[in-house]
Amino acid sequence: QTTGIGSLLNIHPLAGELRAPDDTAKADPRLRQLIYLDLLDEGYYIAGRGYMALSLVVSDAHCDGFLAALEKVVTKRRHLLAPR
């Protein structure tokens, strides 16, 4: 799940939907750290807390590459997102 506005967004590793701001507190900080480290390994930097700010010079190719890396990371860690 992500939240944000415009070019600012935050990744929340959660199973299910975000319905209220308090739902973000249910995200597992260990999984957030794994996503951060896995994306670094893929060549993409986000803040350790899941925050990202996109630059105006980000191209469609940059976005496609990031989304492919994120899909790889989420697929790798999907088993950790089992509902609790």
Biopython code that builds the backbone (N, CA, C, O; Angstrom):
import numpy as np
from Bio.PDB.StructureBuilder import StructureBuilder

atoms = [
    (1, "GLN", "N", (0.837, -1.175, 0.000)),
    (1, "GLN", "CA", (0.000, 0.000, 0.000)),
    (1, "GLN", "C", (0.884, 1.240, 0.000)),
    (1, "GLN", "O", (1.984, 1.229, 0.552)),
    (2, "THR", "N", (0.404, 2.292, -0.613)),
    (2, "THR", "CA", (1.103, 3.576, -0.564)),
    (2, "THR", "C", (0.111, 4.681, -0.203)),
    (2, "THR", "O", (-1.090, 4.587, -0.456)),
    (3, "THR", "N", (0.662, 5.716, 0.390)),
    (3, "THR", "CA", (-0.100, 6.932, 0.630)),
    (3, "THR", "C", (0.745, 8.082, 0.112)),
    (3, "THR", "O", (1.960, 7.950, -0.029)),
    (4, "GLY", "N", (0.119, 9.188, -0.166)),
    (4, "GLY", "CA", (0.868, 10.348, -0.604)),
    (4, "GLY", "C", (0.027, 11.280, -1.426)),
    (4, "GLY", "O", (-1.173, 11.085, -1.621)),
    (5, "ILE", "N", (0.704, 12.304, -1.903)),
    (5, "ILE", "CA", (0.062, 13.296, -2.761)),
    (5, "ILE", "C", (1.126, 13.833, -3.712)),
    (5, "ILE", "O", (2.264, 14.089, -3.319)),
    (6, "GLY", "N", (0.736, 13.994, -4.950)),
    (6, "GLY", "CA", (1.684, 14.505, -5.940)),
    (6, "GLY", "C", (2.895, 13.595, -6.059)),
    (6, "GLY", "O", (2.750, 12.389, -6.261)),
    (7, "SER", "N", (4.098, 14.168, -5.935)),
    (7, "SER", "CA", (5.319, 13.391, -6.089)),
    (7, "SER", "C", (5.843, 12.842, -4.759)),
    (7, "SER", "O", (6.933, 12.270, -4.715)),
    (8, "LEU", "N", (5.083, 13.009, -3.680)),
    (8, "LEU", "CA", (5.487, 12.510, -2.366)),
    (8, "LEU", "C", (4.675, 11.270, -2.028)),
    (8, "LEU", "O", (3.448, 11.284, -2.120)),
    (9, "LEU", "N", (5.356, 10.196, -1.638)),
    (9, "LEU", "CA", (4.627, 8.996, -1.276)),
    (9, "LEU", "C", (5.369, 8.208, -0.217)),
    (9, "LEU", "O", (6.566, 8.397, -0.001)),
    (10, "ASN", "N", (4.641, 7.327, 0.437)),
    (10, "ASN", "CA", (5.195, 6.486, 1.474)),
    (10, "ASN", "C", (4.675, 5.068, 1.279)),
    (10, "ASN", "O", (3.484, 4.859, 1.052)),
    (11, "ILE", "N", (5.578, 4.097, 1.369)),
    (11, "ILE", "CA", (5.229, 2.687, 1.223)),
    (11, "ILE", "C", (4.882, 2.128, 2.598)),
    (11, "ILE", "O", (5.611, 2.338, 3.567)),
    (12, "HIS", "N", (3.757, 1.411, 2.671)),
    (12, "HIS", "CA", (3.313, 0.782, 3.911)),
    (12, "HIS", "C", (3.153, -0.714, 3.645)),
    (12, "HIS", "O", (2.188, -1.118, 2.996)),
    (13, "PRO", "N", (4.076, -1.540, 4.133)),
    (13, "PRO", "CA", (3.960, -2.988, 3.885)),
    (13, "PRO", "C", (2.858, -3.600, 4.746)),
    (13, "PRO", "O", (3.082, -3.983, 5.894)),
    (14, "LEU", "N", (1.682, -3.681, 4.171)),
    (14, "LEU", "CA", (0.500, -4.194, 4.862)),
    (14, "LEU", "C", (-0.243, -5.176, 3.982)),
    (14, "LEU", "O", (-0.250, -5.052, 2.757)),
    (15, "ALA", "N", (-0.867, -6.150, 4.614)),
    (15, "ALA", "CA", (-1.828, -6.989, 3.911)),
    (15, "ALA", "C", (-3.178, -6.298, 4.051)),
    (15, "ALA", "O", (-3.524, -5.844, 5.142)),
    (16, "GLY", "N", (-3.927, -6.213, 2.997)),
    (16, "GLY", "CA", (-5.229, -5.569, 3.060)),
    (16, "GLY", "C", (-5.157, -4.096, 2.712)),
    (16, "GLY", "O", (-4.110, -3.581, 2.318)),
    (17, "GLU", "N", (-6.278, -3.436, 2.864)),
    (17, "GLU", "CA", (-6.398, -2.034, 2.461)),
    (17, "GLU", "C", (-6.159, -1.083, 3.619)),
    (17, "GLU", "O", (-6.396, -1.412, 4.782)),
    (18, "LEU", "N", (-5.682, 0.105, 3.271)),
    (18, "LEU", "CA", (-5.622, 1.202, 4.227)),
    (18, "LEU", "C", (-6.971, 1.901, 4.183)),
    (18, "LEU", "O", (-7.398, 2.360, 3.124)),
    (19, "ARG", "N", (-7.633, 1.984, 5.302)),
    (19, "ARG", "CA", (-8.945, 2.629, 5.343)),
    (19, "ARG", "C", (-8.936, 3.885, 6.203)),
    (19, "ARG", "O", (-9.808, 4.744, 6.067)),
    (20, "ALA", "N", (-7.943, 3.990, 7.097)),
    (20, "ALA", "CA", (-7.851, 5.141, 7.991)),
    (20, "ALA", "C", (-6.378, 5.392, 8.311)),
    (20, "ALA", "O", (-5.567, 4.470, 8.228)),
    (21, "PRO", "N", (-6.023, 6.615, 8.673)),
    (21, "PRO", "CA", (-4.623, 6.912, 8.985)),
    (21, "PRO", "C", (-4.012, 5.977, 10.031)),
    (21, "PRO", "O", (-2.832, 5.640, 9.939)),
    (22, "ASP", "N", (-4.789, 5.560, 11.008)),
    (22, "ASP", "CA", (-4.263, 4.664, 12.043)),
    (22, "ASP", "C", (-3.857, 3.298, 11.495)),
    (22, "ASP", "O", (-3.062, 2.596, 12.121)),
    (23, "ASP", "N", (-4.389, 2.912, 10.337)),
    (23, "ASP", "CA", (-4.036, 1.625, 9.739)),
    (23, "ASP", "C", (-2.555, 1.551, 9.384)),
    (23, "ASP", "O", (-1.985, 0.461, 9.349)),
    (24, "THR", "N", (-1.928, 2.685, 9.123)),
    (24, "THR", "CA", (-0.504, 2.666, 8.770)),
    (24, "THR", "C", (0.360, 2.163, 9.918)),
    (24, "THR", "O", (1.458, 1.660, 9.682)),
    (25, "ALA", "N", (-0.107, 2.288, 11.149)),
    (25, "ALA", "CA", (0.649, 1.816, 12.315)),
    (25, "ALA", "C", (0.738, 0.291, 12.350)),
    (25, "ALA", "O", (1.560, -0.256, 13.085)),
    (26, "LYS", "N", (-0.086, -0.400, 11.573)),
    (26, "LYS", "CA", (-0.074, -1.861, 11.536)),
    (26, "LYS", "C", (1.054, -2.414, 10.669)),
    (26, "LYS", "O", (1.304, -3.619, 10.675)),
    (27, "ALA", "N", (1.733, -1.551, 9.928)),
    (27, "ALA", "CA", (2.824, -2.003, 9.058)),
    (27, "ALA", "C", (3.969, -2.547, 9.913)),
    (27, "ALA", "O", (4.316, -1.974, 10.945)),
    (28, "ASP", "N", (4.538, -3.643, 9.473)),
    (28, "ASP", "CA", (5.643, -4.280, 10.189)),
    (28, "ASP", "C", (6.943, -3.522, 9.882)),
    (28, "ASP", "O", (7.372, -3.495, 8.728)),
    (29, "PRO", "N", (7.575, -2.911, 10.885)),
    (29, "PRO", "CA", (8.793, -2.150, 10.624)),
    (29, "PRO", "C", (9.935, -3.024, 10.117)),
    (29, "PRO", "O", (10.814, -2.540, 9.404)),
    (30, "ARG", "N", (9.931, -4.303, 10.476)),
    (30, "ARG", "CA", (10.984, -5.205, 9.977)),
    (30, "ARG", "C", (10.835, -5.421, 8.480)),
    (30, "ARG", "O", (11.827, -5.459, 7.752)),
    (31, "LEU", "N", (9.594, -5.562, 8.018)),
    (31, "LEU", "CA", (9.350, -5.742, 6.587)),
    (31, "LEU", "C", (9.672, -4.460, 5.832)),
    (31, "LEU", "O", (10.206, -4.512, 4.724)),
    (32, "ARG", "N", (9.353, -3.306, 6.420)),
    (32, "ARG", "CA", (9.700, -2.024, 5.798)),
    (32, "ARG", "C", (11.223, -1.934, 5.621)),
    (32, "ARG", "O", (11.701, -1.476, 4.583)),
    (33, "GLN", "N", (11.978, -2.370, 6.632)),
    (33, "GLN", "CA", (13.438, -2.349, 6.552)),
    (33, "GLN", "C", (13.938, -3.298, 5.464)),
    (33, "GLN", "O", (14.874, -2.965, 4.738)),
    (34, "LEU", "N", (13.321, -4.478, 5.345)),
    (34, "LEU", "CA", (13.703, -5.410, 4.283)),
    (34, "LEU", "C", (13.448, -4.814, 2.902)),
    (34, "LEU", "O", (14.280, -4.948, 2.005)),
    (35, "ILE", "N", (12.313, -4.165, 2.728)),
    (35, "ILE", "CA", (12.007, -3.529, 1.441)),
    (35, "ILE", "C", (13.044, -2.457, 1.138)),
    (35, "ILE", "O", (13.538, -2.367, 0.014)),
    (36, "TYR", "N", (13.371, -1.652, 2.128)),
    (36, "TYR", "CA", (14.398, -0.613, 1.967)),
    (36, "TYR", "C", (15.718, -1.240, 1.516)),
    (36, "TYR", "O", (16.315, -0.785, 0.541)),
    (37, "LEU", "N", (16.177, -2.279, 2.218)),
    (37, "LEU", "CA", (17.452, -2.916, 1.887)),
    (37, "LEU", "C", (17.403, -3.627, 0.535)),
    (37, "LEU", "O", (18.359, -3.564, -0.237)),
    (38, "ASP", "N", (16.280, -4.306, 0.250)),
    (38, "ASP", "CA", (16.152, -4.987, -1.040)),
    (38, "ASP", "C", (16.167, -3.992, -2.198)),
    (38, "ASP", "O", (16.779, -4.256, -3.233)),
    (39, "LEU", "N", (15.497, -2.852, -2.031)),
    (39, "LEU", "CA", (15.509, -1.843, -3.096)),
    (39, "LEU", "C", (16.904, -1.247, -3.264)),
    (39, "LEU", "O", (17.318, -0.955, -4.386)),
    (40, "LEU", "N", (17.634, -1.063, -2.164)),
    (40, "LEU", "CA", (19.029, -0.616, -2.283)),
    (40, "LEU", "C", (19.825, -1.614, -3.108)),
    (40, "LEU", "O", (20.621, -1.233, -3.967)),
    (41, "ASP", "N", (19.603, -2.897, -2.840)),
    (41, "ASP", "CA", (20.292, -3.953, -3.575)),
    (41, "ASP", "C", (19.937, -3.913, -5.065)),
    (41, "ASP", "O", (20.742, -4.299, -5.912)),
    (42, "GLU", "N", (18.732, -3.446, -5.374)),
    (42, "GLU", "CA", (18.292, -3.316, -6.769)),
    (42, "GLU", "C", (18.730, -1.993, -7.394)),
    (42, "GLU", "O", (18.488, -1.755, -8.577)),
    (43, "GLY", "N", (19.374, -1.130, -6.600)),
    (43, "GLY", "CA", (19.876, 0.139, -7.138)),
    (43, "GLY", "C", (18.948, 1.325, -6.935)),
    (43, "GLY", "O", (19.123, 2.360, -7.579)),
    (44, "TYR", "N", (17.950, 1.194, -6.041)),
    (44, "TYR", "CA", (16.998, 2.278, -5.796)),
    (44, "TYR", "C", (17.041, 2.677, -4.327)),
    (44, "TYR", "O", (17.014, 1.821, -3.443)),
    (45, "TYR", "N", (17.106, 3.975, -4.072)),
    (45, "TYR", "CA", (17.122, 4.485, -2.710)),
    (45, "TYR", "C", (15.765, 5.084, -2.356)),
    (45, "TYR", "O", (15.224, 5.916, -3.085)),
    (46, "ILE", "N", (15.237, 4.646, -1.231)),
    (46, "ILE", "CA", (14.093, 5.288, -0.588)),
    (46, "ILE", "C", (14.511, 5.481, 0.861)),
    (46, "ILE", "O", (15.466, 4.844, 1.305)),
    (47, "ALA", "N", (13.838, 6.324, 1.602)),
    (47, "ALA", "CA", (14.147, 6.481, 3.020)),
    (47, "ALA", "C", (13.793, 5.184, 3.750)),
    (47, "ALA", "O", (12.878, 4.465, 3.349)),
    (48, "GLY", "N", (14.516, 4.900, 4.805)),
    (48, "GLY", "CA", (14.284, 3.685, 5.568)),
    (48, "GLY", "C", (12.869, 3.560, 6.092)),
    (48, "GLY", "O", (12.392, 2.450, 6.330)),
    (49, "ARG", "N", (12.190, 4.685, 6.276)),
    (49, "ARG", "CA", (10.805, 4.641, 6.766)),
    (49, "ARG", "C", (9.797, 4.444, 5.632)),
    (49, "ARG", "O", (8.589, 4.440, 5.869)),
    (50, "GLY", "N", (10.297, 4.280, 4.385)),
    (50, "GLY", "CA", (9.427, 4.029, 3.244)),
    (50, "GLY", "C", (9.054, 5.260, 2.457)),
    (50, "GLY", "O", (8.279, 5.170, 1.505)),
    (51, "TYR", "N", (9.586, 6.410, 2.829)),
    (51, "TYR", "CA", (9.246, 7.684, 2.190)),
    (51, "TYR", "C", (10.020, 7.864, 0.890)),
    (51, "TYR", "O", (11.191, 7.498, 0.795)),
    (52, "MET", "N", (9.351, 8.431, -0.107)),
    (52, "MET", "CA", (9.980, 8.738, -1.395)),
    (52, "MET", "C", (9.472, 10.077, -1.895)),
    (52, "MET", "O", (8.313, 10.436, -1.689)),
    (53, "ALA", "N", (10.355, 10.806, -2.554)),
    (53, "ALA", "CA", (9.986, 12.055, -3.217)),
    (53, "ALA", "C", (10.511, 11.967, -4.642)),
    (53, "ALA", "O", (11.720, 11.891, -4.858)),
    (54, "LEU", "N", (9.613, 11.976, -5.603)),
    (54, "LEU", "CA", (10.006, 11.854, -7.000)),
    (54, "LEU", "C", (10.436, 13.209, -7.547)),
    (54, "LEU", "O", (9.821, 14.236, -7.259)),
    (55, "SER", "N", (11.485, 13.193, -8.327)),
    (55, "SER", "CA", (11.993, 14.398, -8.958)),
    (55, "SER", "C", (11.264, 14.644, -10.274)),
    (55, "SER", "O", (10.782, 13.707, -10.910)),
    (56, "LEU", "N", (11.188, 15.885, -10.670)),
    (56, "LEU", "CA", (10.538, 16.210, -11.947)),
    (56, "LEU", "C", (11.280, 15.628, -13.141)),
    (56, "LEU", "O", (10.690, 15.460, -14.208)),
    (57, "VAL", "N", (12.560, 15.318, -12.983)),
    (57, "VAL", "CA", (13.318, 14.769, -14.108)),
    (57, "VAL", "C", (13.223, 13.247, -14.200)),
    (57, "VAL", "O", (13.903, 12.636, -15.025)),
    (58, "VAL", "N", (12.400, 12.638, -13.375)),
    (58, "VAL", "CA", (12.197, 11.192, -13.443)),
    (58, "VAL", "C", (11.425, 10.875, -14.716)),
    (58, "VAL", "O", (10.345, 11.413, -14.959)),
    (59, "SER", "N", (12.001, 9.995, -15.521)),
    (59, "SER", "CA", (11.375, 9.633, -16.797)),
    (59, "SER", "C", (10.481, 8.408, -16.633)),
    (59, "SER", "O", (10.485, 7.750, -15.593)),
    (60, "ASP", "N", (9.724, 8.123, -17.674)),
    (60, "ASP", "CA", (8.913, 6.906, -17.670)),
    (60, "ASP", "C", (9.801, 5.676, -17.516)),
    (60, "ASP", "O", (9.418, 4.721, -16.840)),
    (61, "ALA", "N", (10.980, 5.687, -18.133)),
    (61, "ALA", "CA", (11.904, 4.552, -18.017)),
    (61, "ALA", "C", (12.375, 4.378, -16.573)),
    (61, "ALA", "O", (12.494, 3.252, -16.091)),
    (62, "HIS", "N", (12.644, 5.501, -15.875)),
    (62, "HIS", "CA", (13.020, 5.421, -14.457)),
    (62, "HIS", "C", (11.888, 4.791, -13.645)),
    (62, "HIS", "O", (12.120, 3.897, -12.831)),
    (63, "CYS", "N", (10.666, 5.264, -13.873)),
    (63, "CYS", "CA", (9.504, 4.735, -13.145)),
    (63, "CYS", "C", (9.297, 3.255, -13.443)),
    (63, "CYS", "O", (9.025, 2.472, -12.533)),
    (64, "ASP", "N", (9.423, 2.866, -14.709)),
    (64, "ASP", "CA", (9.262, 1.463, -15.083)),
    (64, "ASP", "C", (10.315, 0.593, -14.402)),
    (64, "ASP", "O", (10.010, -0.503, -13.933)),
    (65, "GLY", "N", (11.558, 1.084, -14.349)),
    (65, "GLY", "CA", (12.617, 0.337, -13.681)),
    (65, "GLY", "C", (12.366, 0.186, -12.199)),
    (65, "GLY", "O", (12.564, -0.889, -11.633)),
    (66, "PHE", "N", (11.925, 1.276, -11.565)),
    (66, "PHE", "CA", (11.630, 1.211, -10.137)),
    (66, "PHE", "C", (10.478, 0.250, -9.856)),
    (66, "PHE", "O", (10.551, -0.555, -8.927)),
    (67, "LEU", "N", (9.419, 0.331, -10.653)),
    (67, "LEU", "CA", (8.273, -0.555, -10.444)),
    (67, "LEU", "C", (8.651, -2.016, -10.652)),
    (67, "LEU", "O", (8.147, -2.889, -9.946)),
    (68, "ALA", "N", (9.527, -2.293, -11.605)),
    (68, "ALA", "CA", (9.988, -3.669, -11.815)),
    (68, "ALA", "C", (10.794, -4.147, -10.605)),
    (68, "ALA", "O", (10.639, -5.288, -10.169)),
    (69, "ALA", "N", (11.654, -3.278, -10.059)),
    (69, "ALA", "CA", (12.430, -3.633, -8.870)),
    (69, "ALA", "C", (11.514, -3.841, -7.671)),
    (69, "ALA", "O", (11.701, -4.788, -6.908)),
    (70, "LEU", "N", (10.527, -2.966, -7.498)),
    (70, "LEU", "CA", (9.598, -3.090, -6.379)),
    (70, "LEU", "C", (8.777, -4.374, -6.496)),
    (70, "LEU", "O", (8.541, -5.057, -5.499)),
    (71, "GLU", "N", (8.348, -4.696, -7.705)),
    (71, "GLU", "CA", (7.595, -5.943, -7.907)),
    (71, "GLU", "C", (8.455, -7.149, -7.534)),
    (71, "GLU", "O", (7.963, -8.093, -6.915)),
    (72, "LYS", "N", (9.727, -7.123, -7.904)),
    (72, "LYS", "CA", (10.648, -8.204, -7.565)),
    (72, "LYS", "C", (10.788, -8.334, -6.046)),
    (72, "LYS", "O", (10.755, -9.440, -5.507)),
    (73, "VAL", "N", (10.943, -7.203, -5.365)),
    (73, "VAL", "CA", (11.101, -7.193, -3.905)),
    (73, "VAL", "C", (9.829, -7.694, -3.224)),
    (73, "VAL", "O", (9.901, -8.525, -2.318)),
    (74, "VAL", "N", (8.670, -7.201, -3.647)),
    (74, "VAL", "CA", (7.410, -7.609, -3.031)),
    (74, "VAL", "C", (7.162, -9.097, -3.265)),
    (74, "VAL", "O", (6.712, -9.797, -2.358)),
    (75, "THR", "N", (7.445, -9.576, -4.449)),
    (75, "THR", "CA", (7.278, -11.002, -4.739)),
    (75, "THR", "C", (8.183, -11.829, -3.831)),
    (75, "THR", "O", (7.774, -12.869, -3.316)),
    (76, "LYS", "N", (9.407, -11.362, -3.640)),
    (76, "LYS", "CA", (10.380, -12.057, -2.782)),
    (76, "LYS", "C", (9.913, -12.101, -1.330)),
    (76, "LYS", "O", (10.149, -13.092, -0.638)),
    (77, "ARG", "N", (9.251, -11.039, -0.858)),
    (77, "ARG", "CA", (8.869, -10.929, 0.558)),
    (77, "ARG", "C", (7.376, -11.138, 0.805)),
    (77, "ARG", "O", (6.912, -10.972, 1.933)),
    (78, "ARG", "N", (6.624, -11.494, -0.222)),
    (78, "ARG", "CA", (5.169, -11.631, -0.108)),
    (78, "ARG", "C", (4.748, -12.543, 1.042)),
    (78, "ARG", "O", (3.761, -12.259, 1.721)),
    (79, "HIS", "N", (5.467, -13.614, 1.268)),
    (79, "HIS", "CA", (5.104, -14.550, 2.329)),
    (79, "HIS", "C", (5.131, -13.900, 3.709)),
    (79, "HIS", "O", (4.503, -14.413, 4.636)),
    (80, "LEU", "N", (5.837, -12.795, 3.867)),
    (80, "LEU", "CA", (5.886, -12.084, 5.139)),
    (80, "LEU", "C", (4.678, -11.188, 5.358)),
    (80, "LEU", "O", (4.493, -10.653, 6.452)),
    (81, "LEU", "N", (3.849, -11.018, 4.322)),
    (81, "LEU", "CA", (2.680, -10.149, 4.424)),
    (81, "LEU", "C", (1.395, -10.900, 4.750)),
    (81, "LEU", "O", (0.299, -10.373, 4.563)),
    (82, "ALA", "N", (1.529, -12.115, 5.230)),
    (82, "ALA", "CA", (0.320, -12.880, 5.555)),
    (82, "ALA", "C", (-0.501, -12.134, 6.603)),
    (82, "ALA", "O", (0.055, -11.605, 7.565)),
    (83, "PRO", "N", (-1.822, -12.089, 6.420)),
    (83, "PRO", "CA", (-2.671, -11.415, 7.408)),
    (83, "PRO", "C", (-2.467, -12.008, 8.793)),
    (83, "PRO", "O", (-2.283, -13.214, 8.956)),
    (84, "ARG", "N", (-2.504, -11.125, 9.784)),
    (84, "ARG", "CA", (-2.316, -11.585, 11.173)),
    (84, "ARG", "C", (-3.611, -11.622, 11.909)),
    (84, "ARG", "O", (-3.643, -11.984, 13.085)),
]
sb = StructureBuilder()
sb.init_structure("model")
sb.init_model(0)
sb.init_chain("A")
sb.init_seg("    ")
for serial, (resi, resn, name, xyz) in enumerate(atoms, 1):
    if name == "N":
        sb.init_residue(resn, " ", resi, " ")
    sb.init_atom(name, np.array(xyz, "f"), 0.0, 1.0, " ", f" {name:<3s}", serial, name[0])
structure = sb.get_structure()
